Amino acid sequence: MEEFVPAEARQAAEEYTDALRHSDIDKIMGALSPEVERANVREKLEEMTDLFPKEEPNEIAVVGFSSFRSRSEESHRLNFQYKYTDKYILVEITLKKKGEKYAILGFHVNALDDSLQHINAFSFENATAVHYFFLLACIGVPAFSIFVLVKCIRDKSIKKKWLWIIFILLGFGRLQLNWTTGQVAVNPLAVQLLGASATSWGMYAPWILSVSVPLGAIAFLAKKYGIIRDRKTIEEGKEQEESEQRRNLQ
């Protein structure tokens, strides 16, 4: 992630954070962008200063980065994890480039009991029934889709098979779980391959489990076994008709 962070932006962010760590509030106040509300800012900065230990950090790591650029504006949001002997500090700073300098748009500091690597690790330590449901669904939905896909490929009676294959491969809608926080989100317009995924944006980010409805696989089975039932009904009808004809002849 650090490779994508502009060196100048990172240098400015660390410089402002160092000013905050050493209680140089005036420097930060002078670097605030004009659109930032000034009410109670100094008091909030002093509260954030108190969160930092007096010692120097053992390690500083970039754990998040996003950027916005337009013809007239450039801004960056950087997240740092400061490692100390017995605690971690998470810093988020948003910078706006003005000429050759960076002004501060936002500053947030939070104390952590553990590193983000451990907090966001894929662990069952605090797993609930919702976590297990998503985990099983992320395994079961792709397995079900692949099972139906094989049946579709082997079925010689299916017309426009390539359309069915594409339909079966896709899952529609998306139900997401943040594995760390347990937060659930819904996106009804999403489409994803094989109806499930598990992603993480790096070692500091939480795992996100996503599950979709395997609509194509369900539709294929419904059609396939619906056709089978129709054939059976036709055959049974023919047998009954032939049986009645024999009785009439007798």
SVG drawing of the C-alpha trace seen along z (x, -y; Angstrom):
<svg xmlns="http://www.w3.org/2000/svg" viewBox="-66 -30 77 88">
<polyline fill="none" stroke="black" stroke-width="0.4" points="0.0,0.0 2.9,-2.4 4.0,-2.2 0.8,-4.1 1.1,-6.9 2.8,-10.1 6.0,-10.7 5.1,-14.4 1.7,-13.6 3.1,-11.0 5.9,-13.4 3.3,-16.1 1.0,-13.7 3.8,-12.4 5.0,-15.9 1.6,-17.1 1.2,-14.0 4.6,-14.6 3.4,-18.1 0.3,-16.7 2.4,-14.1 4.6,-16.9 1.7,-19.2 2.6,-21.8 -1.1,-22.7 -0.3,-26.1 1.4,-24.5 -1.6,-22.4 -4.0,-25.3 -2.0,-27.2 -2.1,-24.3 -5.9,-23.9 -7.7,-24.4 -10.0,-27.5 -13.2,-25.4 -12.5,-23.6 -14.7,-24.7 -12.5,-26.3 -15.0,-26.0 -13.5,-23.8 -10.8,-22.5 -8.0,-23.4 -9.7,-21.5 -10.2,-18.5 -6.6,-18.5 -5.4,-18.7 -7.5,-15.6 -5.9,-13.7 -2.5,-14.8 -3.1,-13.1 -3.7,-9.7 -0.1,-9.5 2.5,-8.0 5.5,-10.2 7.9,-7.7 8.8,-7.5 6.9,-5.0 8.6,-1.6 7.0,-1.4 4.9,-3.6 2.9,-1.8 0.5,-3.0 -2.7,-1.0 -5.0,-2.9 -4.9,-5.3 -7.4,-6.9 -7.0,-9.8 -9.2,-12.2 -8.0,-14.3 -9.7,-16.7 -8.5,-19.5 -8.7,-22.0 -8.3,-19.9 -6.2,-17.1 -6.8,-15.5 -5.5,-12.4 -6.7,-10.4 -4.0,-8.5 -4.3,-6.1 -1.2,-5.3 -0.8,-2.7 1.7,-3.9 3.2,-1.0 4.3,-1.6 5.5,0.7 2.1,1.4 -0.5,-0.2 -1.3,-1.1 -2.5,-4.5 -4.5,-4.7 -4.2,-8.1 -6.4,-9.3 -5.5,-12.5 -7.0,-14.1 -4.9,-16.6 -5.7,-19.0 -3.0,-20.2 -2.7,-23.9 0.1,-24.9 3.2,-23.1 1.9,-22.6 -0.7,-20.4 -3.5,-21.8 -5.4,-19.7 -9.0,-18.9 -9.5,-16.3 -7.6,-14.8 -8.7,-11.7 -6.8,-9.7 -7.9,-6.6 -6.2,-4.3 -6.2,-0.6 -5.7,2.3 -4.1,4.4 -2.7,4.2 -5.0,4.0 -3.4,7.2 -4.7,9.1 -8.0,7.2 -8.9,7.9 -7.5,11.4 -9.7,14.2 -10.4,15.7 -13.3,17.7 -12.6,16.2 -15.7,13.9 -17.7,15.7 -21.5,15.8 -24.2,17.8 -24.2,15.1 -20.5,15.6 -21.0,19.3 -24.0,18.8 -22.0,16.6 -19.0,19.0 -21.2,22.0 -23.0,20.0 -19.7,19.0 -18.8,22.6 -22.2,24.0 -23.4,21.6 -20.3,22.0 -20.5,25.8 -24.2,25.9 -23.5,23.7 -20.7,25.9 -22.8,29.0 -25.7,27.6 -23.2,26.4 -21.8,29.9 -25.4,31.2 -26.1,28.5 -23.0,29.3 -23.7,33.0 -27.4,32.5 -27.7,32.9 -31.3,31.9 -30.8,28.3 -31.1,25.7 -28.9,22.6 -26.6,24.2 -24.1,21.4 -26.7,19.0 -27.6,21.3 -23.9,21.8 -23.5,18.0 -26.7,17.7 -25.6,20.5 -22.2,19.0 -23.6,15.8 -25.1,14.9 -27.5,12.0 -27.8,9.5 -25.2,9.4 -25.3,9.9 -22.0,8.8 -20.6,9.5 -17.7,7.6 -16.0,10.5 -14.4,8.1 -17.4,6.0 -20.2,8.3 -21.9,5.6 -24.2,6.8 -24.9,4.8 -27.2,5.5 -26.7,4.6 -29.6,5.9 -28.1,4.8 -24.8,6.6 -23.7,9.6 -20.8,11.9 -19.2,15.0 -20.3,18.3 -22.4,16.4 -19.8,15.9 -16.5,14.3 -14.2,13.5 -11.9,10.5 -9.5,8.4 -7.7,5.2 -4.4,6.2 -3.1,7.4 -4.6,4.4 -8.1,4.6 -11.0,6.8 -12.3,9.7 -15.5,9.2 -17.7,12.2 -20.3,11.9 -23.1,14.2 -25.5,14.0 -28.6,15.9 -27.7,18.6 -30.7,17.7 -29.4,19.3 -28.7,22.6 -32.1,22.7 -33.9,21.8 -32.1,24.5 -33.0,27.2 -36.6,25.9 -36.8,26.1 -35.0,29.5 -37.2,31.3 -40.3,29.5 -39.6,31.0 -39.2,34.4 -42.5,34.2 -44.2,33.0 -42.8,36.0 -44.0,38.4 -47.4,36.9 -47.6,37.3 -46.4,40.9 -49.0,41.7 -51.7,40.1 -50.8,42.2 -50.8,45.4 -54.3,44.5 -55.6,43.8 -54.2,47.1 -55.7,48.9 -59.1,47.4 -58.9,48.3 -58.2,51.9 -61.2,52.0 -63.4,50.6 -62.2,53.2 -63.0,56.0"/>
</svg>
